[in-house]
Amino acid sequence: MKNRMKSDISLEQNLEKLTKILICPKTGSKLKYDKRNNEFISLEAKLAYPIQNNIPILIVNKARKLKSDN
């Protein structure tokens, strides 16, 4: 079949588009991509959302809490 979905599309290929449209589900604020940890960061919520199999997991109870700067 010619209508097969591509499974080799990488997150990096769509990163610019994703960072423009993804928002934090808790605060509605913009997310920043953290390449080193492969996650999306919400500075406002102090949460880091993991990326698994090139899919951002934007579920608050699956996010990692960021350490406070204080």
PyMOL commands that set and color helices and strands:
alter all, ss='L'
color gray80, all
select helices_A, chain A and resi 11-21+60-62
alter helices_A, ss='H'
color red, helices_A
select strands_A, chain A and resi 32-34+39-42+47-52+55-56+64-65
alter strands_A, ss='S'
color yellow, strands_A
deselect
rebuild
show_as cartoon
